[in-house]
Amino acid sequence: MGIREEIKNASSESEIISLLSKGNKFEMASEVTRRSWKSTARFRLSELSNSVAAQIPEKPVASKKIKNKNKK
């Protein structure tokens, strides 16, 4: 399991912080990967603190009906 998945499954703030510090030791990790770890950590911390997560849309997105066109 990768660091991002471990962060998603973390059960406490201290566990998330330790996983982020573990990730800082990976010298070959790209900046995009490091940002994704931090983003996942912020999202998981907000879940743990029972606040509304920023990445969940407030209103459900209505799907558009697609009309079938007859091809001749």
PAMARDREN-26893 format. One record per atom (N, C-alpha, C): atom name; x, y, z; residue in one letter; residue number from 1. Coordinates in steps of 0.001 Angstrom, whole numbers, padded with zeros to 6 digits. Atoms other than C-alpha are relative to their C-alpha. Layout:
% PAMARDREN-26893
<at = CA, x = X, y = Y, z = Z, aa = A, i = NUM>
...
END
This chain:
% PAMARDREN-26893
<at = N, x = 000860, y = -001165, z = 000000, aa = M, i = 1>
<at = CA, x = 000000, y = 000000, z = 000000, aa = M, i = 1>
<at = C, x = 000909, y = 001232, z = 000000, aa = M, i = 1>
<at = N, x = -000777, y = -001214, z = 000098, aa = G, i = 2>
<at = CA, x = 001359, y = 003408, z = -000932, aa = G, i = 2>
<at = C, x = -000347, y = 000996, z = 001098, aa = G, i = 2>
<at = N, x = 000194, y = -001010, z = -001045, aa = I, i = 3>
<at = CA, x = 001589, y = 006482, z = 001267, aa = I, i = 3>
<at = C, x = -001366, y = 000655, z = -000127, aa = I, i = 3>
<at = N, x = 001294, y = -000658, z = 000176, aa = R, i = 4>
<at = CA, x = -001510, y = 008067, z = -000257, aa = R, i = 4>
<at = C, x = -001140, y = -000862, z = 000544, aa = R, i = 4>
<at = N, x = 001028, y = 000898, z = -000500, aa = E, i = 5>
<at = CA, x = -003629, y = 005009, z = 000515, aa = E, i = 5>
<at = C, x = 000063, y = -000109, z = 001517, aa = E, i = 5>
<at = N, x = -000146, y = 000053, z = -001448, aa = E, i = 6>
<at = CA, x = -002196, y = 004866, z = 004027, aa = E, i = 6>
<at = C, x = -000572, y = 001256, z = 000653, aa = E, i = 6>
<at = N, x = 000557, y = -001252, z = -000523, aa = I, i = 7>
<at = CA, x = -003129, y = 008523, z = 004547, aa = I, i = 7>
<at = C, x = -001528, y = -000062, z = -000040, aa = I, i = 7>
<at = N, x = 001459, y = 000117, z = 000117, aa = K, i = 8>
<at = CA, x = -006665, y = 007803, z = 003305, aa = K, i = 8>
<at = C, x = -000584, y = -000868, z = 001102, aa = K, i = 8>
<at = N, x = 000488, y = 000937, z = -001009, aa = N, i = 9>
<at = CA, x = -006974, y = 005000, z = 005861, aa = N, i = 9>
<at = C, x = 000458, y = 000349, z = 001413, aa = N, i = 9>
<at = N, x = -000517, y = -000373, z = -001315, aa = A, i = 10>
<at = CA, x = -005291, y = 006841, z = 008746, aa = A, i = 10>
<at = C, x = -001145, y = 000296, z = 000960, aa = A, i = 10>
<at = N, x = 001066, y = -000170, z = -000983, aa = S, i = 11>
<at = CA, x = -007275, y = 006969, z = 011952, aa = S, i = 11>
<at = C, x = 000237, y = 001154, z = 000954, aa = S, i = 11>
<at = N, x = -000275, y = -001118, z = -000900, aa = S, i = 12>
<at = CA, x = -005609, y = 009910, z = 013703, aa = S, i = 12>
<at = C, x = 000889, y = 001034, z = -000687, aa = S, i = 12>
<at = N, x = -000816, y = -001087, z = 000539, aa = E, i = 13>
<at = CA, x = -003915, y = 013227, z = 013045, aa = E, i = 13>
<at = C, x = 001483, y = -000328, z = 000127, aa = E, i = 13>
<at = N, x = -001413, y = 000319, z = -000189, aa = S, i = 14>
<at = CA, x = -000608, y = 011987, z = 014466, aa = S, i = 14>
<at = C, x = 000480, y = -001041, z = -001009, aa = S, i = 14>
<at = N, x = -000350, y = 000996, z = 001012, aa = E, i = 15>
<at = CA, x = -000638, y = 009030, z = 012074, aa = E, i = 15>
<at = C, x = 000200, y = 000661, z = -001359, aa = E, i = 15>
<at = N, x = -000120, y = -000718, z = 001273, aa = I, i = 16>
<at = CA, x = -001161, y = 011371, z = 009116, aa = I, i = 16>
<at = C, x = 001301, y = 000790, z = -000036, aa = I, i = 16>
<at = N, x = -001232, y = -000790, z = -000064, aa = I, i = 17>
<at = CA, x = 001702, y = 013617, z = 010236, aa = I, i = 17>
<at = C, x = 001221, y = -000898, z = -000144, aa = I, i = 17>
<at = N, x = -001144, y = 000915, z = 000117, aa = S, i = 18>
<at = CA, x = 004039, y = 010654, z = 010618, aa = S, i = 18>
<at = C, x = 000139, y = -000540, z = -001424, aa = S, i = 18>
<at = N, x = -000061, y = 000462, z = 001393, aa = L, i = 19>
<at = CA, x = 003107, y = 009416, z = 007128, aa = L, i = 19>
<at = C, x = 000545, y = 001082, z = -000924, aa = L, i = 19>
<at = N, x = -000533, y = -001098, z = 000809, aa = L, i = 20>
<at = CA, x = 003824, y = 012857, z = 005635, aa = L, i = 20>
<at = C, x = 001502, y = 000154, z = 000216, aa = L, i = 20>
<at = N, x = -001441, y = -000107, z = -000251, aa = S, i = 21>
<at = CA, x = 007224, y = 012969, z = 007336, aa = S, i = 21>
<at = C, x = 000731, y = -001193, z = -000619, aa = S, i = 21>
<at = N, x = -000570, y = 001173, z = 000668, aa = K, i = 22>
<at = CA, x = 007880, y = 009443, z = 006027, aa = K, i = 22>
<at = C, x = 000142, y = 000277, z = -001503, aa = K, i = 22>
<at = N, x = -000033, y = -000329, z = 001423, aa = G, i = 23>
<at = CA, x = 007042, y = 010711, z = 002525, aa = G, i = 23>
<at = C, x = 001080, y = 001003, z = -000357, aa = G, i = 23>
<at = N, x = -001049, y = -000986, z = 000263, aa = N, i = 24>
<at = CA, x = 009520, y = 013589, z = 002834, aa = N, i = 24>
<at = C, x = 001367, y = -000649, z = -000168, aa = N, i = 24>
<at = N, x = -001269, y = 000713, z = 000118, aa = K, i = 25>
<at = CA, x = 012309, y = 011010, z = 003024, aa = K, i = 25>
<at = C, x = 000207, y = -000589, z = -001390, aa = K, i = 25>
<at = N, x = -000115, y = 000533, z = 001358, aa = F, i = 26>
<at = CA, x = 011559, y = 009808, z = -000501, aa = F, i = 26>
<at = C, x = 000559, y = 001092, z = -000917, aa = F, i = 26>
<at = N, x = -000654, y = -001020, z = 000813, aa = E, i = 27>
<at = CA, x = 014028, y = 011796, z = -002580, aa = E, i = 27>
<at = C, x = -000461, y = -000022, z = -001451, aa = E, i = 27>
<at = N, x = 000367, y = 000117, z = 001403, aa = M, i = 28>
<at = CA, x = 012779, y = 010502, z = -005919, aa = M, i = 28>
<at = C, x = -001466, y = 000359, z = -000272, aa = M, i = 28>
<at = N, x = 001407, y = -000347, z = 000203, aa = A, i = 29>
<at = CA, x = 009138, y = 011492, z = -005358, aa = A, i = 29>
<at = C, x = -000104, y = 001381, z = -000646, aa = A, i = 29>
<at = N, x = 000164, y = -001278, z = 000698, aa = S, i = 30>
<at = CA, x = 008020, y = 014267, z = -007691, aa = S, i = 30>
<at = C, x = -000822, y = 000971, z = 000856, aa = S, i = 30>
<at = N, x = 000772, y = -001022, z = -000716, aa = E, i = 31>
<at = CA, x = 006459, y = 017518, z = -006508, aa = E, i = 31>
<at = C, x = -001499, y = -000257, z = -000126, aa = E, i = 31>
<at = N, x = 001415, y = 000319, z = 000199, aa = V, i = 32>
<at = CA, x = 003127, y = 016413, z = -007968, aa = V, i = 32>
<at = C, x = -000438, y = -001064, z = 001010, aa = V, i = 32>
<at = N, x = 000305, y = 001063, z = -000962, aa = T, i = 33>
<at = CA, x = 003220, y = 013294, z = -005808, aa = T, i = 33>
<at = C, x = -000055, y = 000553, z = 001410, aa = T, i = 33>
<at = N, x = -000033, y = -000589, z = -001338, aa = R, i = 34>
<at = CA, x = 004161, y = 015283, z = -002705, aa = R, i = 34>
<at = C, x = -001234, y = 000870, z = 000249, aa = R, i = 34>
<at = N, x = 001208, y = -000824, z = -000141, aa = R, i = 35>
<at = CA, x = 001300, y = 017730, z = -003346, aa = R, i = 35>
<at = C, x = -001238, y = -000866, z = 000162, aa = R, i = 35>
<at = N, x = 001159, y = 000886, z = -000128, aa = S, i = 36>
<at = CA, x = -001146, y = 014835, z = -003750, aa = S, i = 36>
<at = C, x = -000064, y = -000589, z = 001407, aa = S, i = 36>
<at = N, x = -000013, y = 000486, z = -001382, aa = W, i = 37>
<at = CA, x = -000036, y = 013470, z = -000353, aa = W, i = 37>
<at = C, x = -000549, y = 001065, z = 000941, aa = W, i = 37>
<at = N, x = 000455, y = -001089, z = -000872, aa = K, i = 38>
<at = CA, x = -000600, y = 016864, z = 001262, aa = K, i = 38>
<at = C, x = -001496, y = 000256, z = -000182, aa = K, i = 38>
<at = N, x = 001418, y = -000211, z = 000277, aa = S, i = 39>
<at = CA, x = -003974, y = 017281, z = -000433, aa = S, i = 39>
<at = C, x = -000848, y = -001100, z = 000641, aa = S, i = 39>
<at = N, x = 000708, y = 001126, z = -000609, aa = T, i = 40>
<at = CA, x = -005087, y = 013825, z = 000679, aa = T, i = 40>
<at = C, x = -000013, y = 000132, z = 001517, aa = T, i = 40>
<at = N, x = -000087, y = -000181, z = -001454, aa = A, i = 41>
<at = CA, x = -003897, y = 014600, z = 004211, aa = A, i = 41>
<at = C, x = -000980, y = 001071, z = 000470, aa = A, i = 41>
<at = N, x = 000949, y = -001060, z = -000375, aa = R, i = 42>
<at = CA, x = -005911, y = 017851, z = 004325, aa = R, i = 42>
<at = C, x = -001423, y = -000516, z = -000051, aa = R, i = 42>
<at = N, x = 001346, y = 000550, z = 000157, aa = F, i = 43>
<at = CA, x = -008998, y = 016043, z = 003073, aa = F, i = 43>
<at = C, x = -000307, y = -000980, z = 001129, aa = F, i = 43>
<at = N, x = 000227, y = 000991, z = -001050, aa = R, i = 44>
<at = CA, x = -008588, y = 013198, z = 005575, aa = R, i = 44>
<at = C, x = -000117, y = 000669, z = 001375, aa = R, i = 44>
<at = N, x = 000101, y = -000723, z = -001267, aa = L, i = 45>
<at = CA, x = -007995, y = 015617, z = 008470, aa = L, i = 45>
<at = C, x = -001364, y = 000659, z = 000144, aa = L, i = 45>
<at = N, x = 001332, y = -000615, z = -000069, aa = S, i = 46>
<at = CA, x = -011204, y = 017421, z = 007578, aa = S, i = 46>
<at = C, x = -001065, y = -001058, z = 000238, aa = S, i = 46>
<at = N, x = 000941, y = 001094, z = -000270, aa = E, i = 47>
<at = CA, x = -013029, y = 014077, z = 007535, aa = E, i = 47>
<at = C, x = 000040, y = -000396, z = 001469, aa = E, i = 47>
<at = N, x = -000146, y = 000411, z = -001392, aa = L, i = 48>
<at = CA, x = -011644, y = 013210, z = 010947, aa = L, i = 48>
<at = C, x = -000571, y = 001033, z = 000967, aa = L, i = 48>
<at = N, x = 000518, y = -001039, z = -000886, aa = S, i = 49>
<at = CA, x = -012680, y = 016539, z = 012413, aa = S, i = 49>
<at = C, x = -001493, y = 000255, z = -000220, aa = S, i = 49>
<at = N, x = 001440, y = -000060, z = 000269, aa = N, i = 50>
<at = CA, x = -016252, y = 016027, z = 011072, aa = N, i = 50>
<at = C, x = -000455, y = 001313, z = -000616, aa = N, i = 50>
<at = N, x = 000420, y = -001199, z = 000710, aa = S, i = 51>
<at = CA, x = -016232, y = 019260, z = 009116, aa = S, i = 51>
<at = C, x = -000327, y = -000381, z = -001436, aa = S, i = 51>
<at = N, x = 000398, y = 000267, z = 001375, aa = V, i = 52>
<at = CA, x = -017615, y = 019488, z = 005601, aa = V, i = 52>
<at = C, x = 001252, y = -000007, z = -000867, aa = V, i = 52>
<at = N, x = -001164, y = 000128, z = 000862, aa = A, i = 53>
<at = CA, x = -015015, y = 018299, z = 003138, aa = A, i = 53>
<at = C, x = -000148, y = 000911, z = -001210, aa = A, i = 53>
<at = N, x = 000037, y = -000968, z = 001084, aa = A, i = 54>
<at = CA, x = -014112, y = 020830, z = 000475, aa = A, i = 54>
<at = C, x = -000176, y = -000665, z = -001363, aa = A, i = 54>
<at = N, x = 000042, y = 000639, z = 001301, aa = Q, i = 55>
<at = CA, x = -013962, y = 018270, z = -002323, aa = Q, i = 55>
<at = C, x = -001350, y = -000646, z = -000308, aa = Q, i = 55>
<at = N, x = 001317, y = 000590, z = 000236, aa = I, i = 56>
<at = CA, x = -017546, y = 017036, z = -001930, aa = I, i = 56>
<at = C, x = -000944, y = 001093, z = -000495, aa = I, i = 56>
<at = N, x = 000903, y = -001037, z = 000503, aa = P, i = 57>
<at = CA, x = -019994, y = 018995, z = -004091, aa = P, i = 57>
<at = C, x = -001228, y = 000165, z = 000896, aa = P, i = 57>
<at = N, x = 001149, y = -000290, z = -000852, aa = E, i = 58>
<at = CA, x = -022838, y = 020690, z = -002240, aa = E, i = 58>
<at = C, x = -001301, y = -000509, z = -000615, aa = E, i = 58>
<at = N, x = 001202, y = 000430, z = 000686, aa = K, i = 59>
<at = CA, x = -025481, y = 019917, z = -004838, aa = K, i = 59>
<at = C, x = 000351, y = -001166, z = -000914, aa = K, i = 59>
<at = N, x = -000276, y = 001104, z = 000925, aa = P, i = 60>
<at = CA, x = -025710, y = 016648, z = -006738, aa = P, i = 60>
<at = C, x = -000101, y = 000493, z = -001438, aa = P, i = 60>
<at = N, x = -000017, y = -000391, z = 001402, aa = V, i = 61>
<at = CA, x = -024937, y = 017029, z = -010388, aa = V, i = 61>
<at = C, x = -001023, y = -000835, z = -000749, aa = V, i = 61>
<at = N, x = 001036, y = 000693, z = 000761, aa = A, i = 62>
<at = CA, x = -027922, y = 016188, z = -012557, aa = A, i = 62>
<at = C, x = 000584, y = -000465, z = -001328, aa = A, i = 62>
<at = N, x = -000509, y = 000511, z = 001266, aa = S, i = 63>
<at = CA, x = -027101, y = 013988, z = -015483, aa = S, i = 63>
<at = C, x = -000900, y = 000489, z = -001129, aa = S, i = 63>
<at = N, x = 000743, y = -000469, z = 001164, aa = K, i = 64>
<at = CA, x = -028125, y = 015229, z = -018897, aa = K, i = 64>
<at = C, x = -000486, y = -001203, z = -000792, aa = K, i = 64>
<at = N, x = 000541, y = 001067, z = 000826, aa = K, i = 65>
<at = CA, x = -030376, y = 013072, z = -021000, aa = K, i = 65>
<at = C, x = 000548, y = 000161, z = -001412, aa = K, i = 65>
<at = N, x = -000548, y = -000012, z = 001352, aa = I, i = 66>
<at = CA, x = -028834, y = 012137, z = -024297, aa = I, i = 66>
<at = C, x = -001063, y = -000528, z = -000949, aa = I, i = 66>
<at = N, x = 001004, y = 000399, z = 000987, aa = K, i = 67>
<at = CA, x = -031226, y = 012021, z = -027226, aa = K, i = 67>
<at = C, x = 000686, y = -000810, z = -001088, aa = K, i = 67>
<at = N, x = -000533, y = 000835, z = 001073, aa = N, i = 68>
<at = CA, x = -030617, y = 009292, z = -029722, aa = N, i = 68>
<at = C, x = -000452, y = 000585, z = -001332, aa = N, i = 68>
<at = N, x = 000314, y = -000500, z = 001340, aa = K, i = 69>
<at = CA, x = -030439, y = 010629, z = -033237, aa = K, i = 69>
<at = C, x = -000008, y = -001175, z = -000965, aa = K, i = 69>
<at = N, x = 000094, y = 001051, z = 001005, aa = N, i = 70>
<at = CA, x = -031526, y = 008400, z = -036048, aa = N, i = 70>
<at = C, x = 000972, y = 000300, z = -001116, aa = N, i = 70>
<at = N, x = -000969, y = -000159, z = 001097, aa = K, i = 71>
<at = CA, x = -028744, y = 007889, z = -038512, aa = K, i = 71>
<at = C, x = -000546, y = -000693, z = -001228, aa = K, i = 71>
<at = N, x = 000508, y = 000578, z = 001256, aa = K, i = 72>
<at = CA, x = -029703, y = 007305, z = -042141, aa = K, i = 72>
<at = C, x = 001131, y = -000260, z = -000928, aa = K, i = 72>
END
